Amino acid sequence: MQEAIVQDALTANPLARRPRRIVVFADGTGNAFSSQESNVWRLYQALDKRPGVALQLARYIPGVGTSGNAVLRLIDGATGIGVPSNVRKLYRFLCWNWQPGDEIYLFGFSRGAFTVRTLAALVAMQGLMPVRVGDRPVTSAEMDRNAMGAWLAYRTMTAPLVGPGKSIWNPLNWQMNPLISAIRGLRDAVTWAKRRLLGQRLHVEVLEALQDERRAGAVPVRFMGLFDTVEAYGMPVEELRSVWNRLIWPIRFRNRRCSWVVGKVRHALSLDDERLSFHPIRFDQSPRPDGRPVPETQEVWFAGVHSDVGGGYPNDETAFQPLLWVADEAARQELVFDTEALDRYRARLYPQALIHDSRQGLASIYRYSPRVVGTSDAEGGSPVVHQSVTEKMASGADGYAPLGLPPAFRVVPDGGPRWAGVAPSGLTQDEAAAAGLRQLIRRRKATNWVTILCVLALAALPFLTANPPVNAWVRGLGGVLGGLVPGWAMLWVESLLANWRVSGPILAVILFIYFHNQTLALRIRDLGRRLWKAG
């Protein structure tokens, strides 16, 4: 309903007849204007939204995991199940408000970047749903129904039952469980019958009636600014994502090739995050099989972990550099910002700004896997880092040395007006240090796996063993711990204490690995200081 009100107001305003810039902002997990301030929120705040001056219409949407309900917030933040809903909300906003000649700009961080990349693909493949049918404006219910039809059609096109190619293990190359495909077909049949029964238009009829300028492939996206795209759907063990994707429901990201309707892409990436679940989704920049041109895509690596690049920490001065790079690139595409607002961040740039630990505290449950920067076109092309990275390396700030960079990379100058300004870094890698680092990282990954197996064993203990009788001191300790942990956790506390001959050695292994990993982390850091040297 809100989108419809916005459309009515704009239609009544003569200024709305002039071409406008429609700007969409999708925030990352747990990020919202009332809690953690991200770079997406900062861009939204800095955008010139004065009516009748800049002619810029903006929509900001908080990230998943920001619900007012604590349970929903936890589930949504952990799994990302709210992403499809956010895509459809933003799609309806574009459908209501876009007019021929308007320019679309999309911005996103983390799962919000996933959201706008999916949104761009949805617009490319389905166009924009109509706001009028003949002389009659569509109702909000019609728009909701048409947008859902576009979403379901897009999902069917991008997640087919059978894919190209085959293997000895999968001769038909099933992309999903055939049962799920059958359920999808049943759903479509029920939708068809319901619309026919109620006299509603089928989705194919909606597409056939679209004005030419709103059809698939006809609506351009001028600019897309992204901060560290990650997968939308989270899993506690990364391998489960592939199993779920193939056997239960397709959830993997399918937009590694940028949609052909996008003009320019700027993607700020994090060099230093060490969580496997947060590995970035880069753009496949190899030639398209269909012959369409590859959009001008610039992916630049910045110092810091995931939220050092996208923002969200209380002290996140590191995030200002990628913020200003994306803002400056968008301004070159005629998006208008409040320059004073951006200059306040520019004045606070600091080469020695703090880089956070991506696996600190509860985040240590994530699988350890430092990022490795790919070099092929399919992996995003030849790596380019921002000038601030080499400045941080040269300044000796806390011995900063990114581990995942390949021996050869290029540097984009701060404020450089063109991609052609990229130059070689002038740094070389010490081969002995690189080999030593690879060995230490493999050891730390192995100990991380052992920790995961130990934790899973402790979690399963109450269901695998019966609690034997315990003596008084064990009961007393259980009573003390019972006052410190939530009631639901007492099942595990009692089982661990009652089966201490099993749980004790497992806990000892976990404790040993914890301190061993601290030693490994220091050794990796010390060896990293010797990794890079002037060429």
Buried (B, 14 or more C-beta within 10 A) or exposed (E): EEBBEBBEEBBEEEEBEEEBBBBBBBBBBBBBBEEBBBBBBBBBBBBBBEEEEBBBBBBBBBBBBBBEEEEBBEBBBBBBBBBBBBBBBBBBBBBBBBBEEBBBBBBBBBBBBBBBBBBBBBBBBBBBBBBEEEEEBBEBEBBBBBBBBBBBBBBBEBBBBEEEEEEEEEEEBBBBBEEBBEEBEEEBEEBEEEBEEEEBBEBEEBBEEBEEEBBBBBBBBBBBBBBBBBBBBBBBEBEEBEEBBBEEBBBBBBBBBBBBBBBBBBBBBBBBBBBBBBBBBBBBBBEEEEEEEBBEBBBBBBBBBBBBBBBBBEEBBBBBBBBBBBBBBBEEBEBBBBEEBBEEBBEEBEBBBBBBEBBEEEBBEBBBBBBEBBBEBBBBBBBBBBBBBBBBBBEEBEEBBBBBBEEEBBBBEBEBEEEEEBEEBEBEBBEEBBEBBEEBBEBBBEBBEEBBEBEEBBEEBBEEEEBEEBEEEBEEBBEEBBEEEEEEEEEBBBBBBBBBEBBEEBBEBBEEBEEEBEEBBEBBBEBBBBBBEEE
